[in-house]
Amino acid sequence: MKPKSQEYDCIVIGGGPSGSTTAALVAAAGFRTLLLERDIEPRRKVGESLMPETYWVFERLGVLNALKHGPFVQKVGVQFVSSSGRESAPFLFTQHDPRECGRTWHVERAKFDQFLLDNAESKGVEVHRGARVLEVVFEGDRAIGVRLAPDGAPAPDGEVASATGERGDVIRARVVVDATGQTGLLGARFKLRQPNPKFRKAAIWGHFRGSRRDVIDGGVMTVCLRTLSNRSWFWHIPLSNDVVSIGVVSDADYFFRPGGGTPDEVFATEVADCPAMAQRLEGAERIAGLDVVKEYSYATSRSSGDGWVLVGDSWGFIDPIYSSGVWFALKSGQLAADAIIEGLRNGDTSGAQLGKWVADFARGTTWVRKLAEAWYCGQFRVGKFIREYPQHVGPMTDILIGRIFHPDAGRLFDDLDPWLERMKAEGVTS
């Protein structure tokens, strides 16, 4: 089905959390908004655990009540398990902040993404699934719309949309939003992506039924568990219907080394190297095949230009360790929408206007990146650090909550950075 018009105020490419958020807010402000999503049906994706600070974006989107009464499991905290099997004290969000915003959710991404897409449509967004965008169309240096494939067929998985010689309809817009995730339509076109050399990681993950889950205060926690060898770590995210998302993360070169085995064999080897995870999997059954994602940590050298802006994973992605991906997608979508709305109202859709939010946003995300670097450095025993510096329970919990966009967000590192150097000198490992 073709778009109803040949011209819009805003076209959003991609129907994940960042795209749905941007589109919903721009449409709610009264602007004609078209959202084009490649997949005909929503897919299972990594990123099923949310940070509590998503609460405020959900409030803007008007979906809090639906989330509270929806099918998703409440998330109340995070716990870390060291390579020796020692469990940290849980970081319980409501102990740090007893307000309603101190709780969040574990979500099945296919259901969650469709939920946000439906909300965008209810706000007046014209949504098209199975829409294949061939390219963003430019006049000089300004984006002026997109070219759609003539048949509207979805692109194959992993295809980077670009000018291919195919002829299709050009749909014009004053602003084009790239929310194409790791496909990175404009990032690929302009070679903007900068891989993070510290995080050349891969994840092997799947869904299991019957795994042990720890219920606390009416909800469940995300658990991050290191293996005995300290070469990898597992996530354990309880979902609804007794399903748990379990994934293992390590250097891509380690997982896929010659003779390392198939993904199933690698996963089984790492479970055997993590007794705490093996215990949680006793009696559990895998309910779907394992997925593999790799080389997913990157930034972009430029985030906007005249008539276009990047949001969500198109802008960048750090690491799954602290469940920040969906939070950054939602927050970047909200901030970009506010800049787009202001620009459309004032007749200024320059790159400077559309990307005016990026510098502050990037500064905030730095603290999650630094905490992820600490996790991978080999010396970060979370429980040990907190026992020595109990005053940092609050600042640490703030980062795990996603409360990072304020001037004091990084004060944890005044003590953590030198502590890690001391642990390294003493030969302490995680």
Sequence and secondary structure as in RCSB ss.txt:
>XXXX:A:sequence
MKPKSQEYDCIVIGGGPSGSTTAALVAAAGFRTLLLERDIEPRRKVGESLMPETYWVFERLGVLNALKHGPFVQK
VGVQFVSSSGRESAPFLFTQHDPRECGRTWHVERAKFDQFLLDNAESKGVEVHRGARVLEVVFEGDRAIGVRLAP
DGAPAPDGEVASATGERGDVIRARVVVDATGQTGLLGARFKLRQPNPKFRKAAIWGHFRGSRRDVIDGGVMTVCL
RTLSNRSWFWHIPLSNDVVSIGVVSDADYFFRPGGGTPDEVFATEVADCPAMAQRLEGAERIAGLDVVKEYSYAT
SRSSGDGWVLVGDSWGFIDPIYSSGVWFALKSGQLAADAIIEGLRNGDTSGAQLGKWVADFARGTTWVRKLAEAW
YCGQFRVGKFIREYPQHVGPMTDILIGRIFHPDAGRLFDDLDPWLERMKAEGVTS
>XXXX:A:secstr
   S SEEEEEEE  SHHHHHHHHHHHHTT  EEEEES SS    S  B  TTHHHHHHHHT HHHHHTSS EEE
EEEEEE TTS B   EEHHHH  SGGG EEE  HHHHHHHHHHHHHHTT EEEES  EEEEEEETTEEEEEEE T
T     TT      S    EEEEEEEEE  GGG HHHHHHT EEE TT  EEEEEEEEES    EETTEEEEEEE
E TTSSEEEEEEE STTEEEEEEEEEHHHHTSTT   HHHHHHHHHHT HHHHHHHTT EE S  EEEES  EEE
S  EETTEEE GGGT B  TTTT HHHHHHHHHHHHHHHHHHHHHHT   HHHHTTTHHHHHHHHHHHHHHHHHH
HSS   HHHHHHH GGGHHHHHHHHHT  SSTTTTTTHHHHHHHHHHHHHHT   
